[in-house]
């Protein structure tokens, strides 16, 4: 008895496959690209999860900070400060090319406001992540004007977040 058996008769011709021309796939489409019907309605990200609107983010550090789509905001770099719209109105707006003195004055004012609103801001972002597509990230340049508003979404699943900062306790933190 043969190890495998063919189902087509030996005289049948195998089906042919048509390879699309190379121009059918523009270079902007790469591995993992999702093809959708352009006439279909827009898809909602993170459907069914609790969302928070209107959080402004400012990097008061001296290096750019990039935050991934699933990072727990309460555990990311402490140089990122989170403000509401009313708090942002109290901050200085930096000109397009600020001087070093203007940057330091704005940094000091942002730090002072962040210290005043520390507990409220921490509560605002605890258990949340940015409402962006999976695999995406947001980059915050050093000492720039507050960026936003950014929507936040509650972290789902088991609501366990492993620590990513060395100054936090080790292990997993339950968000419930």
C-alpha positions as CSV (number, residue, x, y, z in Angstrom):
1,X,0.0,0.0,0.0
2,X,1.4,3.4,-0.9
3,X,2.3,5.9,1.8
4,X,0.0,8.5,0.2
5,X,-2.7,8.4,-2.4
6,X,-3.5,10.9,-5.1
7,X,-7.1,11.8,-5.7
8,X,-6.7,13.1,-9.3
9,X,-6.3,10.7,-12.2
10,X,-2.8,10.7,-13.7
11,X,-4.1,12.2,-16.9
12,X,-5.8,15.2,-15.3
13,X,-3.9,18.5,-15.6
14,X,-3.1,20.2,-12.3
15,X,-4.9,23.5,-11.6
16,X,-2.9,26.6,-12.5
17,X,-2.4,29.5,-10.2
18,X,-2.3,33.1,-11.5
19,X,0.4,35.2,-10.0
20,X,-0.6,38.9,-9.8
21,X,1.8,41.3,-11.6
22,X,4.4,43.0,-9.4
23,X,2.5,46.3,-9.8
24,X,-0.5,44.9,-7.9
25,X,1.2,45.3,-4.6
26,X,2.5,48.8,-4.0
27,X,5.7,49.1,-2.0
28,X,3.8,50.6,1.0
29,X,2.2,47.2,1.7
30,X,4.5,44.9,3.6
31,X,4.4,41.8,5.7
32,X,1.5,41.8,8.2
33,X,-0.5,44.4,6.2
34,X,-4.2,44.0,6.7
35,X,-6.3,44.4,3.6
36,X,-9.8,45.9,4.2
37,X,-12.6,46.9,2.0
38,X,-12.3,50.6,1.4
39,X,-16.1,50.9,1.3
40,X,-16.5,49.3,4.7
41,X,-17.1,51.5,7.7
42,X,-14.2,52.5,9.9
43,X,-13.2,50.0,12.6
44,X,-13.3,51.1,16.2
45,X,-10.1,50.4,18.1
46,X,-10.4,48.7,21.5
47,X,-14.2,48.4,21.2
48,X,-16.0,47.7,24.5
49,X,-13.1,48.9,26.7
50,X,-13.5,51.9,29.1
51,X,-11.9,55.0,27.5
52,X,-10.7,58.3,28.9
53,X,-10.4,61.4,26.8
54,X,-8.4,64.5,27.0
55,X,-5.0,63.6,28.5
56,X,-2.1,65.8,27.5
57,X,1.4,64.5,27.7
58,X,4.7,66.4,28.2
59,X,8.2,65.1,28.3
60,X,10.1,67.2,30.8
61,X,13.3,65.2,30.3
62,X,16.3,65.8,28.1
63,X,15.8,62.7,25.8
64,X,13.0,61.5,23.5
65,X,10.6,59.0,25.0
66,X,8.7,56.4,23.0
67,X,5.7,54.7,24.5
68,X,4.3,51.4,22.9
69,X,0.7,50.6,22.5
70,X,0.4,48.3,25.5
71,X,2.6,50.0,28.0
72,X,1.0,50.7,31.4
73,X,1.2,54.5,31.6
74,X,1.7,54.5,35.4
75,X,4.9,52.5,35.0
76,X,6.6,54.4,32.1
77,X,9.4,57.0,32.3
78,X,8.8,59.4,35.2
79,X,9.8,62.3,32.9
80,X,6.5,62.0,31.1
81,X,3.9,64.2,32.8
82,X,0.1,63.9,32.3
83,X,-2.2,66.9,32.4
84,X,-5.8,67.8,31.7
85,X,-6.8,70.6,29.4
86,X,-7.4,73.1,32.2
87,X,-3.9,72.3,33.6
88,X,-2.3,72.8,30.2
89,X,-3.7,76.3,30.0
90,X,-1.6,77.2,33.1
91,X,1.6,76.1,31.4
92,X,3.9,78.3,29.3
93,X,3.7,77.8,25.5
94,X,7.2,77.5,24.0
95,X,8.0,79.4,20.9
96,X,9.1,77.4,17.8
97,X,12.8,77.9,18.6
98,X,13.0,78.5,22.3
99,X,16.2,79.7,24.1
100,X,17.8,77.6,26.8
101,X,16.4,80.0,29.5
102,X,12.8,79.7,28.1
103,X,13.1,75.8,28.1
104,X,14.3,75.8,31.7
105,X,11.6,78.1,32.8
106,X,8.9,76.0,31.1
107,X,10.4,72.8,32.6
108,X,10.4,74.3,36.1
109,X,6.8,75.4,35.7
110,X,5.7,71.9,34.3
111,X,7.5,70.2,37.2
112,X,5.8,72.4,39.8
113,X,2.4,71.8,38.2
114,X,3.1,68.0,38.0
115,X,4.0,68.0,41.7
116,X,0.7,69.8,42.6
117,X,-1.4,67.4,40.5
118,X,0.7,64.3,41.2
119,X,-1.9,62.1,42.9
120,X,-4.7,63.1,40.5
121,X,-2.5,62.5,37.4
122,X,-1.3,59.2,38.8
123,X,-5.0,58.2,39.3
124,X,-5.9,59.4,35.8
125,X,-3.4,57.1,34.1
126,X,-3.3,54.1,36.5
127,X,-4.5,50.9,34.7
128,X,-4.6,52.6,31.3
129,X,-2.6,52.6,28.1
130,X,-2.8,54.8,24.9
131,X,-5.8,54.1,22.6
132,X,-3.6,53.4,19.6
133,X,-3.4,50.3,17.3
134,X,-1.5,47.3,18.5
135,X,2.2,47.6,17.7
136,X,2.1,51.3,17.3
137,X,3.9,53.8,19.6
138,X,3.9,57.5,20.4
139,X,7.1,59.5,20.6
140,X,7.4,62.5,22.9
141,X,10.3,64.9,22.2
142,X,12.2,66.4,25.1
143,X,10.8,69.6,26.6
144,X,8.2,70.3,24.0
145,X,4.8,71.8,24.4
146,X,2.2,69.4,25.9
147,X,0.9,67.0,23.2
148,X,-2.7,65.9,23.1
149,X,-5.4,65.3,23.8
150,X,-4.7,61.6,23.8
151,X,-7.4,59.0,24.5
152,X,-6.6,56.3,27.0
153,X,-8.1,52.8,27.3
154,X,-8.2,50.5,30.3
155,X,-5.8,47.6,30.1
156,X,-7.8,44.5,29.5
157,X,-7.2,40.7,29.8
158,X,-6.2,39.5,33.3
159,X,-5.3,43.1,34.2
160,X,-1.8,42.1,35.4
161,X,1.1,44.3,34.4
162,X,4.7,43.1,34.9
163,X,6.9,45.8,36.2
164,X,9.1,47.6,33.7
165,X,10.8,50.1,35.9
166,X,13.7,49.3,38.2
167,X,12.5,51.6,41.0
168,X,9.1,49.8,41.2
169,X,8.7,46.5,43.1
170,X,9.3,43.4,41.2
171,X,6.6,40.9,40.2
172,X,3.2,41.6,38.7
173,X,0.9,44.4,39.7
174,X,-2.8,43.6,39.7
175,X,-4.9,46.5,38.3
176,X,-8.1,45.4,39.9
